[in-house]
Amino acid sequence: MRFPNLCDTTSPNDAKRDSMSHENDPPFPCGRGPGGGLSRDGAKRVWSHLVIAMFLLIGAAPASAQTPQTVFLEELTWTELRDVQAAGKTTIIVPIGGTEQNGPQMALGKHNVRAKALAARIATELGNALVAPVIAYVPEGGLNPPTGHMRFPGTITVPDDVLAKLLEYAARSFRVGGFRDIVFLEDSGGYEQDLKSVADRLNREWAGTPVRVHAVMEYYRVTQTDYIRALEKAGYSDAEIGVHAGLADTSLMLAVDPSLVRMDRLATAGAPGSGDGVRGNPHRASAELGQLGVDAIVAQTVAAIKRDIAQR
């Protein structure tokens, strides 16, 4: 780095002059007065150069590394992960979503976006947890002939044993990577037994270690119990609330990420005999209703995780 010459009082206009002409040279070098001390103008020039040099040094100094303020594992480097684990974040949440049809009014990735967002809130509430990448492929139905959601384009299915093996090796990886508590959360129903069987098997295998796997069912259970009761109390019928892509499901998505809901299609989604994949009536869905579910899911799941870990 080149620092300014503190005695260089040449202005840009001076530099344009004939280099052999000295008729305008200052009578004393470096802005000094007749007695050899700095004149007032000279002192000002020296201080201005010192200030510039100071800022150049500050700009050249390498910025100190700071760990990002995130709960998402995939946004950290391995050294940042090592450091946050050393600081106490030894719980990893594995959100399990699914890619499936959600009627004409909701995007195929509903479960994946929702699982990630709610897992982040849960991790933040816990204070000692991170969130793993979302598992987006789950059992959705048969292929030949297509059954369940597989009757609609965009749905992706895998066999139960494939999901179980994926969960098992994700858990084994997290154990090797330094986590003590591995939490499975499902945003969609239908494969609870896969989560439980993997957790039970690994916990038996790791009985002599400090690592445990927790298949926490409260997350999904709330969406089928307390959230539904809250909607019923607010005056909505079972026919509206529905069991898939109806008022309850669509309202949850509006509360989490409204960009995945096509508001212009709410009025026609779920029409009787339409065969559009909706089981319910989402016409009156709203983010305010969905927030009832979000708050209940987060609060009850956090409590369940704390309880499970305390009983290790």
C-alpha positions in Angstrom: 0.0 0.0 0.0 1.3 3.5 -0.9 0.8 6.1 1.8 0.6 9.8 1.0 3.8 12.0 1.3 3.1 14.2 4.3 5.3 16.9 2.9 3.7 16.8 -0.6 1.8 20.1 -0.8 1.5 20.1 -4.6 -2.1 20.6 -5.7 -3.5 19.0 -8.9 -3.2 22.4 -10.6 0.5 22.7 -9.6 1.2 19.4 -11.2 0.1 20.7 -14.6 2.6 23.5 -14.5 5.9 23.3 -16.3 8.2 21.1 -14.2 11.1 23.5 -14.8 9.1 26.5 -13.5 9.7 27.2 -9.8 8.4 30.7 -9.6 5.4 29.6 -7.5 7.2 27.2 -5.2 6.5 27.7 -1.5 9.3 29.7 0.2 9.6 27.0 2.9 9.4 23.2 2.5 6.6 21.2 4.0 4.6 24.2 4.9 7.2 25.4 7.4 7.4 29.0 8.6 10.6 31.2 8.7 11.6 29.8 12.1 11.5 26.1 10.9 8.2 25.3 12.7 5.0 24.4 10.9 2.9 27.2 9.7 -0.8 27.0 10.3 -1.5 26.0 6.7 1.3 23.4 6.9 -0.1 21.9 10.1 -3.5 21.6 8.5 -2.0 19.7 5.5 -0.1 17.3 7.7 -3.1 16.5 9.8 -5.3 15.9 6.8 -2.7 13.5 5.4 -2.5 11.7 8.7 -6.3 11.3 8.8 -6.3 9.9 5.2 -3.5 7.4 6.1 -5.4 6.3 9.2 -8.5 5.5 7.1 -6.4 3.6 4.5 -5.0 1.5 7.3 -8.5 0.7 8.7 -9.7 -0.2 5.2 -6.8 -2.5 4.6 -7.3 -4.4 7.9 -9.0 -7.7 7.4 -12.6 -7.8 8.8 -12.9 -10.1 11.8 -14.9 -13.3 11.0 -18.5 -13.4 12.4 -20.7 -16.5 12.4 -24.0 -15.8 10.6 -27.0 -15.4 12.8 -28.9 -18.4 11.3 -30.4 -21.6 12.5 -30.0 -23.3 9.1 -27.3 -25.9 9.0 -26.8 -25.5 5.2 -26.0 -21.8 5.7 -22.9 -22.5 7.9 -19.4 -23.5 7.1 -18.1 -26.6 8.9 -15.9 -24.4 11.1 -18.8 -22.2 12.0 -20.8 -25.3 12.9 -18.0 -26.6 15.1 -18.0 -23.3 16.9 -21.8 -23.1 17.5 -21.8 -26.7 18.7 -19.0 -25.8 21.2 -21.2 -23.0 22.4 -24.1 -25.4 23.1 -26.1 -25.9 20.0 -26.1 -29.7 19.9 -29.8 -30.3 18.9 -30.6 -30.8 15.2 -34.1 -30.7 13.9 -34.8 -32.7 10.7 -38.0 -31.3 9.1 -39.8 -33.7 6.9 -42.1 -32.3 4.2 -43.2 -33.9 1.0 -43.8 -32.8 -2.6 -47.5 -33.3 -3.6 -50.5 -31.8 -5.2 -52.3 -29.2 -3.0 -55.2 -28.3 -5.2 -55.2 -25.6 -7.8 -54.6 -22.9 -5.2 -51.5 -24.0 -3.4 -48.0 -24.9 -4.7 -46.6 -28.4 -4.7 -43.9 -27.5 -2.2 -46.3 -26.4 0.5 -45.1 -29.0 3.1 -41.4 -28.3 2.4 -41.7 -24.5 2.8 -43.9 -24.8 5.9 -41.7 -27.5 7.5 -38.6 -25.3 7.1 -40.2 -22.1 8.3 -41.8 -23.7 11.4 -38.7 -25.7 12.2 -36.8 -22.4 12.2 -39.2 -20.9 14.7 -39.0 -24.0 16.9 -35.2 -24.0 16.8 -35.1 -20.3 17.7 -37.5 -20.9 20.6 -35.3 -23.8 21.9 -32.2 -21.7 21.6 -29.8 -24.7 21.3 -30.9 -26.1 18.0 -30.2 -26.0 14.3 -32.3 -27.0 11.4 -31.2 -29.6 8.8 -32.2 -29.4 5.1 -35.8 -30.4 4.6 -36.5 -34.0 3.4 -38.8 -33.3 0.5 -39.4 -36.9 -0.8 -41.8 -39.1 1.2 -44.3 -41.9 0.5 -47.2 -40.4 -1.4 -48.9 -43.4 -3.1 -48.4 -46.1 -5.6 -47.0 -45.7 -9.1 -48.7 -48.4 -11.2 -51.5 -47.7 -11.1 -51.1 -44.3 -9.5 -52.8 -43.9 -6.2 -53.3 -41.1 -3.7 -51.6 -37.9 -4.6 -49.7 -39.7 -7.3 -52.8 -39.3 -9.5 -51.8 -35.6 -9.9 -48.7 -34.3 -11.8 -45.8 -33.0 -9.7 -46.2 -35.4 -6.8 -43.1 -37.3 -5.9 -43.2 -40.6 -4.0 -40.7 -43.0 -2.5 -41.2 -46.3 -0.7 -41.4 -46.4 3.1 -38.1 -48.3 3.4 -36.4 -45.6 1.3 -37.6 -42.8 3.7 -36.6 -44.9 6.7 -33.1 -45.5 5.3 -32.7 -41.8 4.5 -33.7 -40.9 8.1 -31.4 -43.5 9.6 -28.3 -42.3 7.7 -29.1 -38.7 8.3 -29.2 -39.5 12.0 -26.0 -41.5 11.8 -24.3 -38.6 10.0 -25.5 -36.1 12.6 -24.2 -38.3 15.4 -20.7 -38.4 13.8 -21.0 -34.7 13.3 -21.3 -33.9 17.0 -25.0 -33.6 17.6 -26.5 -35.1 20.8 -30.2 -34.8 20.1 -31.7 -35.5 16.7 -35.4 -34.5 16.3 -37.7 -35.8 13.5 -40.6 -33.5 12.7 -43.2 -34.3 10.0 -45.4 -31.7 8.3 -47.5 -34.2 6.5 -49.1 -37.3 7.9 -48.9 -40.9 6.7 -45.4 -42.0 7.7 -45.3 -41.6 11.4 -44.4 -45.3 11.9 -41.3 -44.8 9.7 -40.1 -42.0 12.0 -40.8 -44.0 15.2 -39.2 -47.2 14.0 -36.0 -45.5 13.0 -35.8 -43.6 16.3 -36.5 -46.7 18.4 -33.9 -48.8 16.5 -31.1 -46.2 16.8 -31.9 -45.4 20.4 -31.5 -49.1 21.3 -28.2 -49.2 19.3 -26.9 -46.1 21.0 -28.2 -46.9 24.5 -24.7 -46.6 26.0 -24.0 -43.2 24.3 -25.2 -39.6 25.0 -26.9 -39.4 21.6 -30.7 -39.8 21.2 -33.2 -39.6 18.4 -36.6 -38.1 19.0 -39.6 -38.8 16.8 -41.8 -35.9 18.0 -45.4 -36.4 16.9 -46.9 -33.3 18.5 -46.0 -31.1 15.5 -48.4 -33.0 13.2 -50.9 -33.9 15.9 -51.6 -30.3 16.6 -52.8 -29.8 13.0 -55.3 -32.5 13.5 -56.5 -31.6 17.0 -56.1 -28.3 18.7 -55.9 -26.3 15.5 -59.1 -27.9 14.2 -60.9 -27.2 17.5 -59.8 -23.5 17.3 -61.3 -23.2 13.8 -64.5 -24.9 14.9 -64.7 -22.6 17.9 -64.4 -19.7 15.5 -67.5 -20.9 13.6 -66.1 -22.9 10.7 -67.6 -26.2 9.7 -65.8 -29.5 9.2 -66.8 -29.3 5.5 -64.9 -26.0 5.2 -61.9 -27.0 7.4 -61.3 -30.2 5.4 -58.5 -32.7 5.5 -56.4 -31.6 2.6 -56.0 -28.2 0.9 -59.1 -27.0 2.7 -59.5 -24.0 4.9 -57.2 -25.2 7.6 -54.4 -26.2 5.3 -54.6 -23.2 3.1 -54.8 -20.8 6.1 -51.6 -22.3 7.5 -49.8 -21.6 4.2 -51.1 -18.1 4.1 -49.6 -17.5 7.6 -46.3 -19.0 6.7 -45.7 -17.9 3.1 -48.7 -16.4 1.1 -46.7 -16.4 -2.1 -47.5 -20.1 -2.4 -51.2 -19.5 -2.4 -53.1 -18.4 -5.6 -55.7 -16.1 -4.1 -57.6 -15.8 -7.4 -58.3 -19.5 -7.3 -59.7 -19.8 -3.8 -63.2 -19.1 -4.8 -63.4 -22.1 -7.2 -61.0 -24.6 -5.5 -62.7 -27.6 -4.0 -66.0 -27.3 -6.0 -68.1 -30.5 -5.6 -67.2 -33.0 -8.3 -64.2 -31.0 -9.6 -61.7 -33.7 -8.8 -59.1 -31.0 -8.2 -57.4 -32.6 -5.2 -59.0 -30.4 -2.6 -60.9 -32.0 0.3 -62.5 -29.1 2.1 -63.4 -25.6 1.2 -60.6 -23.0 1.2 -62.8 -20.0 0.2 -62.6 -18.2 3.5 -59.0 -19.1 4.3 -56.9 -16.4 5.9 -53.5 -15.7 7.4 -55.2 -14.8 10.7 -56.8 -18.2 10.9 -53.5 -19.9 10.0 -51.6 -18.1 12.7 -53.7 -19.9 15.2 -52.2 -23.1 13.9 -48.7 -21.8 13.6 -48.6 -20.6 17.3 -50.0 -23.9 18.6 -47.6 -26.0 16.5 -44.6 -24.1 17.6 -45.5 -23.9 21.3 -46.5 -27.5 21.7 -43.6 -28.9 19.7 -41.1 -26.8 21.7 -42.6 -28.2 24.9 -42.5 -31.8 23.6 -38.9 -31.6 22.5 -37.8 -30.1 25.9 -39.7 -32.9 27.6 -38.2 -35.6 25.5 -34.7 -34.4 26.0 -35.2 -34.0 29.7 -36.2 -37.7 29.9 -33.1 -39.0 28.0 
